[in-house]
């Protein structure tokens, strides 16, 4: 009777939880698309929350019970939980920065949720994911999109590539890495192959260091171009060696993104590549979750 209206015999006191939640919603609706400092901080907080839970779409529209435990306590997390508990769904008007880069791409944490693993295992697995700075299958499969990369299988981070996003600092335990390795086997087939390979590239990846294949040359796109050529004298050789004799390529003609495994300084192996989609050829509806069909251009 404390919060009931006075006309029915209650004290008419405001419900602090409801009052706070409503105030949060009003603040979000006012500043969500604002270019003010408050609006920018809110959008940054939402991007950070997406990285922490490993989703493409904002947690505002997701089941909080599934992913809320993966996020640290914050203002934006409290807003998401309040909306879910009350049954309110807020539509995020800003296009998320975290989104699929390839056709058929899917978030790793969504795949793990389908396996119905415990919250404890999910949290330990998620710590390793954040340490590796990966969100989806695109981040851990080869350029062909049909097999998990060697380092990703082992839960080891490739320090030769950098992400454009600011990731939270993580130091997973050996137990967490073991859990990661176990579930890499669970979500893949024999020899770490993928049941449904990823398709062409539809968006730029969040990695700063990209690899491109052009004929028998692999190009590393960083601040300057680095060329690696296929070893000569052995037709079965899969190793590429650093070359100083190649001119920088014309960036517009590079359409085959690749992933590589670094053997040692100056020597790499091409793990695979996939074509990018040119706008004049096909249009992919990125408003849909990955796994949908192409639209005709």
N, C-alpha and C positions, 0 to 999 in steps of 0.2 A: 504493500500500500504506500510505500514511501514515494514512488515515482508516479502514482496514479493521480489523475486530476482531482482538484478539490471538490468538484461538483459530484463526485462519486465517493467522497469520504477520504480521499488520499491527501498526502501532504503537498503534492504538486511540485516536488523537488526535481530539478533537471537530472536526467541520466547522464553521468559524466562520460561514459563510453560512447553513447550516441552523439552527444554534443561534440565531442572531440572528433569522431569519425565524420560527421557532417561538415565540420570546419575544414577538415583535410580535403574532402571532396570539393568544397567551394574553392579552396586555394588551388587545387589541381586544375579545375575547370577554368579558373581565371588566368593562370600562368602557363598552361601546357604548351601553347604555341607562341607565347610572348618572347620577344627578343630582349627582355630585361635580364639582369643578372639572376634573378630568382627563377625565371623560366628556363634559362640555360642550365642552371644547377639542377633543376628538376629533371630535365632531359638527360643530363649526364648521369644522374642517380638511376634513372630507368635503364640506360645502357649498361651501367655497372651491374644492376640487378640481373639483367639478361645474361651477362657473362658469368655471373656467380651461379646461376641455376642452369645455364646452358640451353636456352631456348631461342628460337627465331622470333616468335611473337611475344608481345609484352605479357608479363605475368598477370596483369590486370584482367586478362580474358581467360586465364587458365585456372584449373582446380588447385586452390592454394594448398590443400592437404597433400597433393602429390609433390609439390616443389617448394613449398614455403620453408620446410626444414633445411633446405640447401642454402638459404640466404641468411646473412648476418642481420641482426636487429638494426633497423633503420626506419626513417620516416616513410619512405616509399614502400617498404615491406609492410609496415603497419597499415598503410592505405589499402594495399592489395588484400590483406587479411580481412579488414573491415568490410570491404565491398563483397568479398566472397561469403562471409558469415551472414551478412544482411540480405544477400541475393541481388546486389546491384552490379551491373556490368558497365564499366566505362570503356568507351571506344577510344583507342590511342590514335590521335589525328596526325601524328608525326611518323613518317616512314622510319622504321627501326634501322639502325646501322647494322645490327646483327641479322643477316639474312642468308638464304642458301646461295652458293656460288655455282652449283651445277644442277642440272636436271636430275631428279630422283634423290637429291640430297636429303638427309634427315638428321635431326639432332641425336647425338649419342645418348643423352639422358632420357629422351623419349623412348629409344629402343630399350634401354635398361628398365624403364618403368613397365614395359610390356612383359618383362621376365618376372615381375612381382617379387623382387628381392627386398630384403629387410631395409629399414631406414638406416641402420648402422652401416651396412655394406654399401648402400647408395651414397652415404656421406663420405665414406673413405674413398670410394671410386671417384666421386666428384672432386675431391682434393687433388687427386692425381691428374684429372682432366684439366683443372685450372693450372696446375704446375706445368703441364705440357702446352698450355695455351691453345686448346682445341675446343671447338663447339660441336661440329658435325662430322659426318663420315668423310666429307671432302677434305678435312684437315688431317685424316689419318690414313687415307688410301693412296695408292700410287696414281700417277697421272692417267692411267687407263681407267681408273675408277672401279677396278674389279678385284683388288687385293689389298690387304692392310700392309702398310709400309713396315719395313724391318724394325726401325727404332720404335714405332708406335706399338708394335707387338710386345716389346720388352718394357714399355713404360718409360722410355728414355727420351729426353728432350733434345731436339736438334738445335744447338746453339748457333748454327750457321745461318739460320733464318730468323727474322724478326717480325713481330706483329705490329700493326699500326695502332692497336688498342692498348690501353693501360690496364694490365691485368693485376688482380690482387696477388700479393706474395704468398706462395705456398711452399711448404716443405713436407711432403708426404712421407709417411713411415714406410719401412720395408714391407710391413703387412699390407698397407694400402697398395703398394706397387704389385704385390702378389695377387691381390684381388683384381687389379686392373688386368694383369696378364691372363687370369682365369676367364674373365668376361670378354676379353678379346677373342678367346677361343669359342665362347658361347654365342657370340653375335656373328661369327663367321663360319664358313664351311671348311672342308679339307684344305690344308695348306694356306689357311687364312684368306681364302677367296670369298667374295661377296655374292650372296644369292642373287641380288638385283644390282648389277653394276650401275655406277653413276653415268649420266649422259654428258652432253656438251656443257661447256662453261657458259653461264648466263650473266654472271656478275664478277666484278673484280674481287679477288681474294683479299683477306685482311693481312696477308703476309707482304712485307716490304720487299723481300728478296724473291723474285720470280724466275722460273726457268722456262725457256722456250726452245722448241726443237725446229730447226730449219735444215732440211736435208740430213746430212750427217754431222751437223754442228749443233751443240747445245750452248745456248746463250744464257748467262746469268745476268738478270737485270737488277742492278743496284744503283749506286750513285754513278758508276761507270759500267760499261759493258765488258763482260769477261767471256771469252770464247773457249770452248772445250771441243776437241775433235776426236773422232773415233780412231782408236789405235790401228796403225797400218801393219801389214805383214801377217796378220792372223785374221782370216775371214770370220772366225767364230768369236773374236774378241768383243766383249761388251763394255770394255773400259774406255773412258774418254779422258784425254789429257789436255791440260791447260796449254793454249796456244796464244802467242803474241803476234801472229802474222795475219790475223783476221781483222778486217775493217768493221766498224760498228754497223749493225744491220739497220735497215729502214723499219722502224718500229711498226708501221701500219701493216706490213706484210707478214708479221709474226702472228699466227693463229693457232699454233699447237703448243698448249701449256704442258709442261712436263714436271715430274718429280725425280729427284736423284738421291742416290746413296753415296755419301762421301767415304771413299776408301782411305785416302791419306791426302796430304796437302798436294793439290794439283792433279789428283786422280779421282774420278767419279764413275758411277754406274748409272745409266738411265733406267729408272724403274718403270717408266711408261709415260704416255702422253695422251691428250684428248683435244679435239677441235673446240674452238670457241664458236659461238653463234653470232653471225653477222645480222644486224638489224634488218637489212634489206632482204634477207632470206626468210627468217622466221621470227615470230614474236612469241615470247613465253610469258604467260600471265603469272607474274610474281606475287599477285595478291592472294593466290591460292597456295596452300601448303604443298611442299614438294611431293611428288608422287602423282601429279596430275598430268594429263595429256597436253601435247602442244596444241596451240590454236593455230588455225591456218592463217598464213600471212596475207 
